Every structure is written in structure tokens, then in C-alpha cells.
Amino acid sequence: MTEQFEDFFHKAISQALNWKEGQPPSAIYEALALVCVSEALAKLSEVRKADRDALARLGRRALLQAGGRTDEEAEALALVLPLARRGLAFLAGTAPANGRDGAAIYLTHPGPSELVAMTRGKPDAFGAASVALHVLQCASCAADLSLLERVREPAGISLRAAAADLSPMLSPTEGHSVGTCEALSAEAVLFDGGVLAVYANEPLAVRLVVEGGTTDDMRPGYWSGRVPQDTATLDATLYVGDKTTTWKIRLH
Ligand SMILES: [Zn+2]
């Protein structure tokens, strides 16, 4: 996943560095927004220092001159500029405290598809930057992001899984069912030691987010992790593919 990101991040940087006076600065803003994604993937230090410095210089200049001529332009820039500024701050090693600069941070935990989309700079550089800023301040999303490579390409999973040294999927017959989510066609199964697994009917990316929980494994149609045991009911958020829902799971 990161290899792909590096490819288009480098392309975005060279497009920005080829910017000529008089051209719209959108390529510069986009490259700066992708710096946020690069930071979330811990890949920023892999960019040549000369390129980082050149982009920072160019970015500083573009941001100083930023301003929309029409209300519509100004409105679009209000979203774009704080994200570009945050990217510039990462380049300069002076990222401000979260929330102080008006950057639109993704407020909920992004679903697995959104996390993977972020690593591809989608839906666009700024949407990806917004998710990246969430990941940078959310340990649970950061941890899950590193596990997501396996569910990226469902068709390629069997090869990947065979090649990688993965612990086997938990068999639902070895635990006991603690609930089904009708809306997203998934079942939760509890195992000894506070391990919970979620099985979906479709081979889509599955993610369960629970306060105080951690993810062990994610595969198409499957998620497993550890959940707090001191509570009778878990307030979970379930993601299956592009869909999401809240889910109360009764453990005891
Ligand atoms: Zn999160």
C-alpha cells in the first residue's frame, strides 16, 4: 500500500515543483495535503530533503498569496488552505497542536475502505489529508491501518495470506455467538480470553471499533480483536465495506 502511495506522492511533489508563476497553485496545495498522508504513513522522511525543502519554500509562498476572488473560490479555499498549511507545518517540523489551525480533521473513526482510500490519496488529496489527521491522533486507527494491507485486494488475499506468516482465522464453532448485526449481515463470536471475532457474509473489509479494544486481525469478511471484559454490553461501531452502523453486543 505504501509503495503505491510513494509513487503518486512523488508525482504530486514533482508536479508542484514544476509550478510556474501565473499558474493556479492547486498542485502545490495538493502536494502539501498529501504531506499529511505521508506523515500518517510515517513516510515523509523518505522524501529527499532537497525536495521537501523546495516544496516548503514554494508552499510558503503560495499560501501567502492565497485568496479567492469570488465567494465560491473563497469557500473552497477555506477547506483546502488549513490542510495545506498543516502539510507545510509537517515539512517544517512545526505541526501545531491539533485543532488550532482550523484543519478539517475527520471526526469519526474512518471505516476500513476510507483508511485504504487515504493511502491512495482518495477521494482527493484533501479528503485523504483529513483522514490522515485523524489517524495521527487516534492510536486505534493507526494500529488498524497497519493491518489493512491484507484486506486491500480481496482477490489477492489468498496468495498474500499463504505467503505471509499469519495466525489462523478463529473458527466460529470454537467460540459462542454473542449477536448478529442484521443491517450489515455480520455475526459476533466470543472466545476465551476476551477475544471477539466478527464474521460478515460478504468478503469485504470488516472493522469493529470499541472503546478500549484492539485489533488482532483483519481479512475480507473477518475481523478479530480484544475487547474489554468488564462490561456486559459493548458499544461498538461496525464497518463492512463502505457501510457502517452502531452495534450493541451483549457479552454476558
Ligand atoms: Zn480513529
Residues whose N, C-alpha, C, O or C-beta is under 5 A from the ligand:
A	BS01	ZN	H109 P110 C138 C141
